[in-house]
Amino acid sequence: MPQIPEKIQELTVGQLAARSGAAVSALHFYESKGLISSRRTSGNQRRYSRDALRRVAFVRAAQRVGIPLATVREALTELPEERTPTEDDWARLSEAWRSELDERIKQLNRLRDHLTDCIGCGCLSLDTCVLSNPDDVFGERLTGSRLLVERRDSAATRRETAAAGHGGTEVERGD
């Protein structure tokens, strides 16, 4: 990994890519999503402050554990500008994600535990299979391949069907 002298306070996109291990295109993407920022030189070249190295490392670590980029962006807004985030900064942010990660681990363990049952059974039943139909809340109330529209005022229904070109004939809603 190339070393960057301490006296250099800003990095080019190539230097940031080389030091962080992220592709230049990934850095441009991170910038477009507000995860890192740069300033432009008079020649319109990007320059990143040194704290971008830790921010990129944080983004990549969060991605590896499945944290959505929108969540990462929210967390990064809590970090101080113009200084490298400290270990305490990172600990505070990562602690906020612990319950989300614990829930994912619980779901993965449950799927792993039921995987053998499904392979042995082979049914992949939409009624009972925890792999094909995990935590099916709507299936307990409704049947069918789509959610049914709740019963609405019949005058509003007639207006909608007439506007849709059904000649005033009310369409069966499955109520």
Secondary structure, 3 states (H helix, E strand, C coil): CCCCCCCCCEECHHHHHHHHCCCHHHHHHHHHCCCCCCEECCCCCEEEECHHHHHHHHHHHHHHCCCCHHHHHHHHCCCCCCCCCCHHHHHHHHHHCHHHHHHHHHHHHHHHHHHHHHHHHCCCCCCCCCCCCCCCCHHHHCCCCCCCCCCCCHHHHHHHHHHCCCCCCCCCCCC
